[in-house]
Amino acid sequence: MDGKKSLLQEFTKGIIKENPVLRLVLGCCATLAVTTAASNAIGMGAATTFVLVCSNAVISLLRNVIPNKVRIPAFITIIAGFVTIVQMFIKAFSPALDTALGVFLPLIVVNCIILGRAEMFASKNKILPSIIDGLGMGVGFTAAMLAMGIIRELLGAGTVFGIPILSGFMEPIIIFLLPPGGFFVFGMLIALSGKLSKEGKAPESTGCASCPLAASCSKITEKEGK
Amino acid sequence: MDAQMIRSLVAIFLAAILTENYVLNKFLGICPFLGVSKKLDTAFGMSCAVTVVMVIATAVTWPLYTYILVPQGLEYLQTLVFILVIAALVQLLETALHKYMPPLYNSLGIYLPLITTNCAVLGVTMLVLEKGAADPSFGFVQSLVNAFGSGVGFLVAMLLFAGVRERLEDCDIPETFRGLPITLVAASLVAVSFLGFNGVVDRLAG
């Protein structure tokens, strides 16, 4: 009973309390780039979730085998393997999605959510919690991207999932589909989620704390502080 | 190298900086853009390191892909090979700088470990190959110029944005927007200004 409850917590924390996009602010590149349409957001979210769950599982199994010094290259290799599988799968079954996601599909490999979860969670926990953690984070990532995708598609093209909703009611505001709209909607969503959160404020900066490179990043922050 | 060639290279270079800016138009390298742009000098150091790694990475991955992976029919290994090559290159560069050029290491070295997982670097190595596949005249030299231009474009975006952020520090911002939200809204406005460059390069290069 107790074990079950904690697994449920592992799952839900990724969706709300530690949402990777809105609270930890990881993987911003993909979030900003592919959310021009709701369907792209779902495709990207599903691809990332698959890689996240698989790499978390494998890294968790290998956590006692991989020497500490070479862990980052080892993690990257494992992640890159799964990204290649997803790439081939999407190319074969959904060429349209492959074109829409473009270079951001292979770039899942450098998405800091995946490396961050490998470093923070999978390399320290057993396989089952790691899989659940990956699943929760993946669903949280997808949900946040879907929210952004719906807002941008609705305002920028007047449709949601390609179904016209605003036609005749108002002119679509095309700038929401362009890069500036991406930054703007993302900023608004982070402000909103900060307001609704317990602390009542938005995060200061990107999610350095959960990034494996935080050690070298903090050197730069120290330099900036001087 | 004839005039036509030089003209096309200049067009590629300018397009990479202005109309295809990696940060503001393509959303690559957003993490350092938001994370390391608080002060002008760190923003400058980071972008220089990114530019150097972009050019070197393209110079290595382009021949590797064209002369080894393609003839062997191993194109699907692109992602895996490229990320490992970039990781190894960055490590090598860091070690070499540390040993032979300590002053440069002190100013640029601290940024190097961060660059391994910078999506702009992996992105440029893949995007130049995509361009090459679409247009056969886009070869090795064009790819290098594109990589260099992309690095300079990253530098321009970082410096402009660092300037904007230094000003934001003194502003009285509503509490809900303090921190990241106002940074993103500012980024949005900088991106709007870059939209104005659309079409400029085509007219310049004819």
Interface residues (C-beta under 8 A of the other chain):
Chain A: V25 C28 C29 L32 A33 I72 P73 I76 T77 A80 G81 V83 T84 Q87 M88 G102 V103 P106 L107 V109 V110 N111 C112 L115 I175 L178 P179 P180 G181 G182 F183 F184 F186 G187 M188 I190 A191 G194 K195 K201 A202 P203 E204 S205 T206 C208 L213 S216 C217 K219 I220 K223 E224
Chain B: L24 N25 K26 F27 L28 G29 I30 C31 L34 G35 V36 K38 K39 T42 M46 Y76 L77 Q78 T79 L80 I83 L84 A87 I110 Y111 P113 L114 T116 T117 N118 C119 L122 G123 M126 L127 E130 E175 T176 F177 R178 G179 L180 P181 I182 T183 L184 V185 A187 S188 L189 A191 V192 F194 L195
